[in-house]
């Protein structure tokens, strides 16, 4: 029987109507085995973090805990009959977990907000919401089991942005999940907390931005590896139809991307699409597990994005932008070839934990340019200027820019590149640097920041027929 791993975000848990929609979705996918991966209620994760960072103010702490309790109790009172077993269990769960959270805050006040405390505190959002949904499914006559993901997803020690250790995770999923899914006599819905895991010694870890989406694809990966059923799909329920070709603030009539492959999706996600994080695709690409992004409010709609191993090579899939970037250029003062410049740049940036993208270098190594985020620009410039190697032999300068990223196999064609540059020329937009990935799925163009909107609009206008309509 097919297995579908469905992720429900905070926007799918806002009130009684939203919970009824989850029941409706369950009925639509009646003939499959299901794992529901659940996020925290909207805003709870941010509230937990802000509270943990300001524990010196007892009033703020008390207000935050009261608000967290109220948000969850309000949901409980909407979706359960008062004094039912499910109502009582859900309220008792909230009381118990908030007591544990209070203890965690006391430890943080004493010992400081260490990374493992931070992740422990953030885990409470998913632990609360997932248990409530599990009880809701049970109250509606469905067979459901609550499993915290730290029981099955084992990660490295990179708190706040952990990576799964698949050998250990596979073993746990084989022992805990596959018996439930492969039992022919029971149709059990597994309710799994998103976003969290644990390291080898038992500390809770979190998976970083897009963590609940990542949980879904990690689980799909491991089920494919250890289970008998290989017909697996991931569905991410969002408050949008899927990925748009262009941010509608630039092109309001932007089309939906209905179909793209893993490589295209990673490029689009990496360069500005907030709906999906590229690390989610790493887990499923190897096994060609399809992923759909669907609208929670329109579960039967034909408009959705599917990411799989299929794509249309005759289309530009999307245009995304890095709006706030800085291009830093390092030039040999004597205009002499100095070997090893890139290695020294990367080492200097790495020490400051600054990510570098879109590197352009003259063949003689006299001039090297690279992109950093605007928020890291001053730190990057100062690091280079304080380096003895760079300060003595190089001129260092930075300029505020934007980066346009055009994705799709269509850019492989020289004619398509020519059309892009002809379009920019119409608006007298100067290109400061370009980069094309080795697999040729993505062309990145650096321009003046104030020209970004004009550039995206004219490229879309001139290449409109190349997009999926």
Protein Blocks (a to p, Z undefined) as FASTA:
>chain_A
ZZddddddfklmmbmklmmmmmmmmmmmmmbccdddddddehklmmmmmmmmmmmpmmlm
mmmmmmmmmmmmmmmmmmpcehiaklmmmmmmmmmmmmmmmmmmmmmmmnopafklmmmm
mmmmmmmmmmmmmmmmmmnopacddddfklmmccdfbehiaccdfklmmmmmmmmmmmmm
mmmkbccdddddehiacdfkopacdebehklmmmmmmmmmmmmmmmmblcdcdddddfbf
bdcfbdfklmmmbccdfbdcfklmmmmmmnopakbcfklmmmmmmnopacddddfklmmb
cbdcdddfbdcfkbcfbdcddfbacddddddfklpacehklmmmmmmmmmnopacehiad
dfklmaccddddfklmmmmmmmmmmpmklmmmpccddddddddddedjklmpmklmmmmm
mmmmmnopacfbdcddfklpaccddddfklmmmmmmmmmmmmmmmpcZZ
